[in-house]
Amino acid sequence: MKYEINDIERLTGIKAHTLRIWEKRYSLVAPHRTQTNIRFYDDAQAKKLMNVCTLVNAGKKISKIAKLSDRDIDAEVYLLQISGSEQNVSAAMILQLTTAMLDFDQDKFETLLDKVIDRFGVRDGIVKVIYPFLENVGVLWSTNESMPAQEHFASCLIRNKLIVETEKLPKNDDAKKVVLLFLPPNEYHEIGLLLTNYMVRSMQMKTIYLGAAVPFENVITTCERLHPTHLVSFFIMHKKRMDIPAEFAALSKQIDNKPMIICGRQEMLSQLSSRTNVHTAESIDTLVQHLTTT
Protein backbone atom coordinates (compact mmCIF):
# COMPACT_ATOMS: atom_id res chain seq x y z
CA MET A 1 0.00 0.00 0.00
CA LYS A 2 1.19 3.54 -0.75
CA TYR A 3 1.02 6.33 1.84
CA GLU A 4 1.43 9.97 0.93
CA ILE A 5 2.99 12.30 3.45
CA ASN A 6 -0.46 13.49 4.61
CA ASP A 7 -1.40 9.86 5.37
CA ILE A 8 1.74 9.46 7.49
CA GLU A 9 0.92 12.68 9.32
CA ARG A 10 -2.57 11.36 10.11
CA LEU A 11 -1.38 7.93 11.22
CA THR A 12 1.60 9.03 13.32
CA GLY A 13 0.94 12.60 14.37
CA ILE A 14 4.32 13.62 12.91
CA LYS A 15 3.98 16.91 11.06
CA ALA A 16 5.02 16.77 7.41
CA HIS A 17 7.62 19.51 7.98
CA THR A 18 9.15 17.58 10.90
CA LEU A 19 9.22 14.36 8.89
CA ARG A 20 11.11 16.06 6.05
CA ILE A 21 13.67 17.38 8.56
CA TRP A 22 14.15 13.90 10.05
CA GLU A 23 14.64 12.40 6.60
CA LYS A 24 17.23 15.01 5.65
CA ARG A 25 19.10 15.22 8.96
CA TYR A 26 19.00 11.60 10.13
CA SER A 27 18.27 9.59 6.95
CA LEU A 28 15.43 8.01 8.92
CA VAL A 29 13.61 6.71 5.85
CA ALA A 30 14.05 7.27 2.13
CA PRO A 31 10.59 7.85 0.62
CA HIS A 32 9.77 6.53 -2.80
CA ARG A 33 8.83 8.89 -5.64
CA THR A 34 6.14 8.69 -8.28
CA GLN A 35 6.89 9.55 -11.90
CA THR A 36 5.64 13.05 -11.11
CA ASN A 37 8.07 13.27 -8.14
CA ILE A 38 5.42 12.97 -5.40
CA ARG A 39 6.85 11.22 -2.36
CA PHE A 40 5.17 8.17 -0.90
CA TYR A 41 5.94 5.52 1.70
CA ASP A 42 5.41 1.76 1.71
CA ASP A 43 4.00 -0.38 4.55
CA ALA A 44 7.37 -1.07 6.15
CA GLN A 45 8.28 2.62 6.19
CA ALA A 46 4.89 3.60 7.60
CA LYS A 47 5.23 1.06 10.41
CA LYS A 48 8.77 2.22 11.22
CA LEU A 49 7.63 5.83 11.44
CA MET A 50 4.79 4.85 13.77
CA ASN A 51 7.27 3.08 16.04
CA VAL A 52 9.60 6.08 15.93
CA CYS A 53 6.70 8.35 16.83
CA THR A 54 5.86 6.09 19.79
CA LEU A 55 9.38 6.43 21.15
CA VAL A 56 9.52 10.19 20.54
CA ASN A 57 6.23 10.62 22.40
CA ALA A 58 7.76 8.69 25.29
CA GLY A 59 10.54 11.27 25.55
CA LYS A 60 13.33 9.58 23.61
CA LYS A 61 15.50 11.79 21.39
CA ILE A 62 15.10 11.38 17.63
CA SER A 63 18.88 11.61 17.20
CA LYS A 64 19.32 8.46 19.31
CA ILE A 65 16.37 6.63 17.79
CA ALA A 66 17.75 7.21 14.29
CA LYS A 67 20.90 5.25 15.20
CA LEU A 68 18.93 2.15 16.18
CA SER A 69 18.26 -0.77 13.87
CA ASP A 70 14.66 -1.59 12.99
CA ARG A 71 14.86 -4.61 15.31
CA ASP A 72 16.10 -2.45 18.18
CA ILE A 73 13.32 0.07 17.57
CA ASP A 74 10.77 -2.77 17.75
CA ALA A 75 12.32 -3.97 21.01
CA GLU A 76 12.17 -0.47 22.54
CA VAL A 77 8.50 -0.16 21.62
CA TYR A 78 7.76 -3.56 23.17
CA LEU A 79 9.44 -2.55 26.44
CA LEU A 80 7.44 0.66 26.45
CA GLN A 81 4.18 -1.29 26.17
CA ILE A 82 4.91 -3.39 29.24
CA SER A 83 6.74 -0.94 31.51
CA GLY A 84 5.98 2.63 30.44
CA SER A 85 3.75 5.20 32.11
CA GLU A 86 0.01 4.96 31.52
CA GLN A 87 0.09 7.76 28.96
CA ASN A 88 3.04 6.27 27.08
CA VAL A 89 1.54 2.79 27.17
CA SER A 90 -1.78 4.00 25.72
CA ALA A 91 0.05 5.95 22.96
CA ALA A 92 2.18 2.90 22.16
CA MET A 93 -0.85 0.62 22.02
CA ILE A 94 -2.68 3.00 19.67
CA LEU A 95 0.20 2.95 17.20
CA GLN A 96 0.73 -0.80 17.57
CA LEU A 97 -2.95 -1.40 16.79
CA THR A 98 -2.42 0.71 13.70
CA THR A 99 0.55 -1.35 12.53
CA ALA A 100 -1.37 -4.59 13.14
CA MET A 101 -4.24 -3.15 11.10
CA LEU A 102 -1.93 -2.23 8.22
CA ASP A 103 -0.55 -5.80 8.22
CA PHE A 104 -4.00 -7.43 8.42
CA ASP A 105 -2.49 -9.28 11.41
CA GLN A 106 -5.56 -10.59 13.21
CA ASP A 107 -3.67 -12.47 15.93
CA LYS A 108 -1.58 -9.41 16.81
CA PHE A 109 -4.58 -7.08 16.72
CA GLU A 110 -6.70 -9.31 18.97
CA THR A 111 -3.76 -9.86 21.33
CA LEU A 112 -3.31 -6.10 21.61
CA LEU A 113 -7.01 -5.63 22.36
CA ASP A 114 -6.69 -8.19 25.15
CA LYS A 115 -3.64 -6.31 26.50
CA VAL A 116 -5.60 -3.05 26.44
CA ILE A 117 -8.38 -4.62 28.49
CA ASP A 118 -5.94 -6.32 30.88
CA ARG A 119 -4.08 -3.05 31.49
CA PHE A 120 -6.95 -0.55 31.63
CA GLY A 121 -10.19 -2.52 31.84
CA VAL A 122 -12.81 -2.29 29.09
CA ARG A 123 -14.24 1.12 29.95
CA ASP A 124 -10.92 2.95 30.41
CA GLY A 125 -9.48 0.98 27.49
CA ILE A 126 -12.21 2.44 25.29
CA VAL A 127 -11.52 5.98 26.47
CA LYS A 128 -7.72 5.82 26.48
CA VAL A 129 -6.92 3.52 23.56
CA ILE A 130 -9.75 2.19 21.40
CA TYR A 131 -11.65 5.44 20.82
CA PRO A 132 -8.46 7.46 20.08
CA PHE A 133 -7.25 4.69 17.76
CA LEU A 134 -10.50 4.77 15.80
CA GLU A 135 -10.34 8.56 15.57
CA ASN A 136 -6.71 8.54 14.44
CA VAL A 137 -7.21 6.11 11.59
CA GLY A 138 -10.56 7.56 10.56
CA VAL A 139 -12.69 4.51 11.32
CA LEU A 140 -14.97 6.30 13.74
CA TRP A 141 -16.05 9.01 11.33
CA SER A 142 -15.77 7.17 7.99
CA THR A 143 -18.58 5.79 5.88
CA ASN A 144 -18.42 2.19 4.74
CA GLU A 145 -18.15 3.15 1.09
CA SER A 146 -14.95 5.12 1.57
CA MET A 147 -13.25 3.00 4.23
CA PRO A 148 -10.11 1.13 3.10
CA ALA A 149 -10.09 -2.63 3.59
CA GLN A 150 -7.66 -2.40 6.51
CA GLU A 151 -10.02 -0.08 8.38
CA HIS A 152 -12.90 -2.50 7.75
CA PHE A 153 -10.68 -5.23 9.17
CA ALA A 154 -9.96 -3.28 12.38
CA SER A 155 -13.54 -2.14 12.76
CA CYS A 156 -14.90 -5.70 12.58
CA LEU A 157 -12.42 -7.05 15.14
CA ILE A 158 -13.24 -4.25 17.59
CA ARG A 159 -16.94 -4.72 16.92
CA ASN A 160 -16.71 -8.41 17.82
CA LYS A 161 -14.79 -7.66 21.01
CA LEU A 162 -17.28 -4.97 22.07
CA ILE A 163 -20.27 -7.25 21.57
CA VAL A 164 -18.66 -10.00 23.68
CA GLU A 165 -17.69 -7.60 26.48
CA THR A 166 -21.07 -5.83 26.45
CA GLU A 167 -22.89 -9.13 26.91
CA LYS A 168 -20.98 -9.61 30.17
CA LEU A 169 -22.56 -6.47 31.66
CA PRO A 170 -25.83 -6.45 33.63
CA LYS A 171 -28.97 -5.37 31.78
CA ASN A 172 -29.77 -2.64 34.35
CA ASP A 173 -33.51 -3.19 33.90
CA ASP A 174 -34.36 -1.11 36.98
CA ALA A 175 -32.16 1.85 36.02
CA LYS A 176 -33.64 5.34 36.18
CA LYS A 177 -31.98 6.37 32.94
CA VAL A 178 -32.88 4.47 29.77
CA VAL A 179 -30.90 5.35 26.64
CA LEU A 180 -32.18 4.63 23.13
CA LEU A 181 -29.29 4.19 20.66
CA PHE A 182 -29.76 4.30 16.89
CA LEU A 183 -28.22 5.45 13.62
CA PRO A 184 -30.34 7.54 11.23
CA PRO A 185 -31.45 6.35 7.78
CA ASN A 186 -28.60 5.40 5.43
CA GLU A 187 -26.03 5.40 8.23
CA TYR A 188 -24.52 1.93 8.61
CA HIS A 189 -21.22 2.52 10.39
CA GLU A 190 -22.04 1.11 13.80
CA ILE A 191 -18.73 1.08 15.67
CA GLY A 192 -19.28 4.38 17.53
CA LEU A 193 -22.74 3.27 18.60
CA LEU A 194 -21.38 -0.02 19.95
CA LEU A 195 -18.72 1.84 21.93
CA THR A 196 -21.42 4.07 23.38
CA ASN A 197 -23.64 1.10 24.20
CA TYR A 198 -20.86 -0.42 26.31
CA MET A 199 -20.07 2.86 28.03
CA VAL A 200 -23.73 3.51 28.91
CA ARG A 201 -24.29 -0.03 30.21
CA SER A 202 -21.11 0.25 32.31
CA MET A 203 -22.57 3.43 33.88
CA GLN A 204 -25.49 1.35 35.24
CA MET A 205 -27.95 2.74 32.72
CA LYS A 206 -30.33 0.64 30.63
CA THR A 207 -29.97 0.71 26.84
CA ILE A 208 -32.37 0.08 23.99
CA TYR A 209 -30.17 -0.71 20.99
CA LEU A 210 -31.85 -0.28 17.60
CA GLY A 211 -28.69 -0.34 15.49
CA ALA A 212 -28.01 1.06 12.04
CA ALA A 213 -30.19 2.81 9.46
CA VAL A 214 -33.32 3.22 11.59
CA PRO A 215 -36.24 5.15 10.06
CA PHE A 216 -37.17 8.13 12.23
CA GLU A 217 -40.78 6.96 12.48
CA ASN A 218 -39.48 3.76 14.13
CA VAL A 219 -37.56 5.86 16.64
CA ILE A 220 -40.73 7.77 17.49
CA THR A 221 -42.75 4.55 17.86
CA THR A 222 -40.10 3.07 20.15
CA CYS A 223 -40.13 6.20 22.30
CA GLU A 224 -43.90 6.01 22.63
CA ARG A 225 -43.82 2.35 23.70
CA LEU A 226 -40.66 2.11 25.83
CA HIS A 227 -40.27 5.67 27.15
CA PRO A 228 -36.48 6.13 27.08
CA THR A 229 -35.10 9.05 29.06
CA HIS A 230 -32.36 9.87 26.51
CA LEU A 231 -31.60 9.28 22.83
CA VAL A 232 -28.11 8.92 21.33
CA SER A 233 -27.20 8.84 17.64
CA PHE A 234 -24.21 9.36 15.35
CA PHE A 235 -24.38 11.70 12.37
CA ILE A 236 -21.75 11.23 9.65
CA MET A 237 -23.32 13.09 6.69
CA HIS A 238 -24.24 10.40 4.23
CA LYS A 239 -23.73 11.84 0.75
CA LYS A 240 -27.20 10.72 -0.35
CA ARG A 241 -29.00 12.23 2.62
CA MET A 242 -28.24 15.94 2.85
CA ASP A 243 -31.57 16.49 4.66
CA ILE A 244 -30.62 14.54 7.79
CA PRO A 245 -30.03 17.68 9.93
CA ALA A 246 -33.57 18.89 9.22
CA GLU A 247 -34.94 15.43 10.00
CA PHE A 248 -33.13 15.37 13.34
CA ALA A 249 -34.65 18.75 14.13
CA ALA A 250 -38.10 17.45 13.23
CA LEU A 251 -37.54 14.34 15.35
CA SER A 252 -36.63 16.43 18.38
CA LYS A 253 -40.12 17.98 18.29
CA GLN A 254 -41.83 14.58 18.50
CA ILE A 255 -40.08 12.96 21.45
CA ASP A 256 -41.50 15.07 24.30
CA ASN A 257 -38.31 17.11 24.69
CA LYS A 258 -36.29 14.09 25.78
CA PRO A 259 -32.55 14.89 25.72
CA MET A 260 -31.08 13.79 22.40
CA ILE A 261 -27.30 13.58 22.04
CA ILE A 262 -25.86 13.58 18.52
CA CYS A 263 -22.23 12.52 18.10
CA GLY A 264 -19.88 13.16 15.20
CA ARG A 265 -17.34 15.55 13.72
CA GLN A 266 -17.76 19.26 14.32
CA GLU A 267 -18.32 20.07 10.65
CA MET A 268 -21.24 17.63 10.65
CA LEU A 269 -22.67 18.62 14.01
CA SER A 270 -22.66 22.33 13.11
CA GLN A 271 -25.38 21.61 10.54
CA LEU A 272 -27.87 20.50 13.15
CA SER A 273 -30.54 23.00 14.08
CA SER A 274 -30.19 24.34 17.61
CA ARG A 275 -32.88 23.08 19.96
CA THR A 276 -32.95 23.06 23.74
CA ASN A 277 -33.21 19.27 23.97
CA VAL A 278 -30.51 18.54 21.36
CA HIS A 279 -26.89 18.27 22.50
CA THR A 280 -23.85 17.60 20.32
CA ALA A 281 -20.74 15.64 21.29
CA GLU A 282 -17.43 15.40 19.45
CA SER A 283 -15.82 13.17 22.06
CA ILE A 284 -16.76 10.31 24.34
CA ASP A 285 -16.07 12.51 27.38
CA THR A 286 -18.63 15.08 26.18
CA LEU A 287 -21.15 12.33 25.51
CA VAL A 288 -20.77 10.91 29.02
CA GLN A 289 -21.06 14.39 30.50
CA HIS A 290 -24.37 15.01 28.70
CA LEU A 291 -25.75 11.65 29.86
CA THR A 292 -24.85 12.26 33.48
CA THR A 293 -26.02 15.87 33.69
CA THR A 294 -29.26 15.86 31.65
C-alpha positions in Angstrom: 0.0 0.0 0.0 1.2 3.5 -0.7 1.0 6.3 1.8 1.4 10.0 0.9 3.0 12.3 3.5 -0.5 13.5 4.6 -1.4 9.9 5.4 1.7 9.5 7.5 0.9 12.7 9.3 -2.6 11.4 10.1 -1.4 7.9 11.2 1.6 9.0 13.3 0.9 12.6 14.4 4.3 13.6 12.9 4.0 16.9 11.1 5.0 16.8 7.4 7.6 19.5 8.0 9.1 17.6 10.9 9.2 14.4 8.9 11.1 16.1 6.1 13.7 17.4 8.6 14.2 13.9 10.0 14.6 12.4 6.6 17.2 15.0 5.7 19.1 15.2 9.0 19.0 11.6 10.1 18.3 9.6 7.0 15.4 8.0 8.9 13.6 6.7 5.8 14.1 7.3 2.1 10.6 7.9 0.6 9.8 6.5 -2.8 8.8 8.9 -5.6 6.1 8.7 -8.3 6.9 9.5 -11.9 5.6 13.1 -11.1 8.1 13.3 -8.1 5.4 13.0 -5.4 6.8 11.2 -2.4 5.2 8.2 -0.9 5.9 5.5 1.7 5.4 1.8 1.7 4.0 -0.4 4.5 7.4 -1.1 6.2 8.3 2.6 6.2 4.9 3.6 7.6 5.2 1.1 10.4 8.8 2.2 11.2 7.6 5.8 11.4 4.8 4.8 13.8 7.3 3.1 16.0 9.6 6.1 15.9 6.7 8.4 16.8 5.9 6.1 19.8 9.4 6.4 21.2 9.5 10.2 20.5 6.2 10.6 22.4 7.8 8.7 25.3 10.5 11.3 25.5 13.3 9.6 23.6 15.5 11.8 21.4 15.1 11.4 17.6 18.9 11.6 17.2 19.3 8.5 19.3 16.4 6.6 17.8 17.7 7.2 14.3 20.9 5.3 15.2 18.9 2.2 16.2 18.3 -0.8 13.9 14.7 -1.6 13.0 14.9 -4.6 15.3 16.1 -2.5 18.2 13.3 0.1 17.6 10.8 -2.8 17.7 12.3 -4.0 21.0 12.2 -0.5 22.5 8.5 -0.2 21.6 7.8 -3.6 23.2 9.4 -2.6 26.4 7.4 0.7 26.4 4.2 -1.3 26.2 4.9 -3.4 29.2 6.7 -0.9 31.5 6.0 2.6 30.4 3.8 5.2 32.1 0.0 5.0 31.5 0.1 7.8 29.0 3.0 6.3 27.1 1.5 2.8 27.2 -1.8 4.0 25.7 0.0 6.0 23.0 2.2 2.9 22.2 -0.9 0.6 22.0 -2.7 3.0 19.7 0.2 2.9 17.2 0.7 -0.8 17.6 -3.0 -1.4 16.8 -2.4 0.7 13.7 0.5 -1.3 12.5 -1.4 -4.6 13.1 -4.2 -3.2 11.1 -1.9 -2.2 8.2 -0.5 -5.8 8.2 -4.0 -7.4 8.4 -2.5 -9.3 11.4 -5.6 -10.6 13.2 -3.7 -12.5 15.9 -1.6 -9.4 16.8 -4.6 -7.1 16.7 -6.7 -9.3 19.0 -3.8 -9.9 21.3 -3.3 -6.1 21.6 -7.0 -5.6 22.4 -6.7 -8.2 25.1 -3.6 -6.3 26.5 -5.6 -3.0 26.4 -8.4 -4.6 28.5 -5.9 -6.3 30.9 -4.1 -3.0 31.5 -7.0 -0.6 31.6 -10.2 -2.5 31.8 -12.8 -2.3 29.1 -14.2 1.1 30.0 -10.9 2.9 30.4 -9.5 1.0 27.5 -12.2 2.4 25.3 -11.5 6.0 26.5 -7.7 5.8 26.5 -6.9 3.5 23.6 -9.8 2.2 21.4 -11.6 5.4 20.8 -8.5 7.5 20.1 -7.2 4.7 17.8 -10.5 4.8 15.8 -10.3 8.6 15.6 -6.7 8.5 14.4 -7.2 6.1 11.6 -10.6 7.6 10.6 -12.7 4.5 11.3 -15.0 6.3 13.7 -16.1 9.0 11.3 -15.8 7.2 8.0 -18.6 5.8 5.9 -18.4 2.2 4.7 -18.2 3.1 1.1 -14.9 5.1 1.6 -13.2 3.0 4.2 -10.1 1.1 3.1 -10.1 -2.6 3.6 -7.7 -2.4 6.5 -10.0 -0.1 8.4 -12.9 -2.5 7.7 -10.7 -5.2 9.2 -10.0 -3.3 12.4 -13.5 -2.1 12.8 -14.9 -5.7 12.6 -12.4 -7.0 15.1 -13.2 -4.3 17.6 -16.9 -4.7 16.9 -16.7 -8.4 17.8 -14.8 -7.7 21.0 -17.3 -5.0 22.1 -20.3 -7.3 21.6 -18.7 -10.0 23.7 -17.7 -7.6 26.5 -21.1 -5.8 26.4 -22.9 -9.1 26.9 -21.0 -9.6 30.2 -22.6 -6.5 31.7 -25.8 -6.5 33.6 -29.0 -5.4 31.8 -29.8 -2.6 34.4 -33.5 -3.2 33.9 -34.4 -1.1 37.0 -32.2 1.8 36.0 -33.6 5.3 36.2 -32.0 6.4 32.9 -32.9 4.5 29.8 -30.9 5.4 26.6 -32.2 4.6 23.1 -29.3 4.2 20.7 -29.8 4.3 16.9 -28.2 5.4 13.6 -30.3 7.5 11.2 -31.5 6.3 7.8 -28.6 5.4 5.4 -26.0 5.4 8.2 -24.5 1.9 8.6 -21.2 2.5 10.4 -22.0 1.1 13.8 -18.7 1.1 15.7 -19.3 4.4 17.5 -22.7 3.3 18.6 -21.4 0.0 20.0 -18.7 1.8 21.9 -21.4 4.1 23.4 -23.6 1.1 24.2 -20.9 -0.4 26.3 -20.1 2.9 28.0 -23.7 3.5 28.9 -24.3 0.0 30.2 -21.1 0.3 32.3 -22.6 3.4 33.9 -25.5 1.4 35.2 -27.9 2.7 32.7 -30.3 0.6 30.6 -30.0 0.7 26.8 -32.4 0.1 24.0 -30.2 -0.7 21.0 -31.8 -0.3 17.6 -28.7 -0.3 15.5 -28.0 1.1 12.0 -30.2 2.8 9.5 -33.3 3.2 11.6 -36.2 5.1 10.1 -37.2 8.1 12.2 -40.8 7.0 12.5 -39.5 3.8 14.1 -37.6 5.9 16.6 -40.7 7.8 17.5 -42.7 4.6 17.9 -40.1 3.1 20.2 -40.1 6.2 22.3 -43.9 6.0 22.6 -43.8 2.4 23.7 -40.7 2.1 25.8 -40.3 5.7 27.2 -36.5 6.1 27.1 -35.1 9.1 29.1 -32.4 9.9 26.5 -31.6 9.3 22.8 -28.1 8.9 21.3 -27.2 8.8 17.6 -24.2 9.4 15.3 -24.4 11.7 12.4 -21.8 11.2 9.6 -23.3 13.1 6.7 -24.2 10.4 4.2 -23.7 11.8 0.8 -27.2 10.7 -0.3 -29.0 12.2 2.6 -28.2 15.9 2.9 -31.6 16.5 4.7 -30.6 14.5 7.8 -30.0 17.7 9.9 -33.6 18.9 9.2 -34.9 15.4 10.0 -33.1 15.4 13.3 -34.6 18.8 14.1 -38.1 17.5 13.2 -37.5 14.3 15.3 -36.6 16.4 18.4 -40.1 18.0 18.3 -41.8 14.6 18.5 -40.1 13.0 21.5 -41.5 15.1 24.3 -38.3 17.1 24.7 -36.3 14.1 25.8 -32.6 14.9 25.7 -31.1 13.8 22.4 -27.3 13.6 22.0 -25.9 13.6 18.5 -22.2 12.5 18.1 -19.9 13.2 15.2 -17.3 15.5 13.7 -17.8 19.3 14.3 -18.3 20.1 10.6 -21.2 17.6 10.7 -22.7 18.6 14.0 -22.7 22.3 13.1 -25.4 21.6 10.5 -27.9 20.5 13.2 -30.5 23.0 14.1 -30.2 24.3 17.6 -32.9 23.1 20.0 -32.9 23.1 23.7 -33.2 19.3 24.0 -30.5 18.5 21.4 -26.9 18.3 22.5 -23.9 17.6 20.3 -20.7 15.6 21.3 -17.4 15.4 19.4 -15.8 13.2 22.1 -16.8 10.3 24.3 -16.1 12.5 27.4 -18.6 15.1 26.2 -21.1 12.3 25.5 -20.8 10.9 29.0 -21.1 14.4 30.5 -24.4 15.0 28.7 -25.7 11.7 29.9 -24.8 12.3 33.5 -26.0 15.9 33.7 -29.3 15.9 31.6 
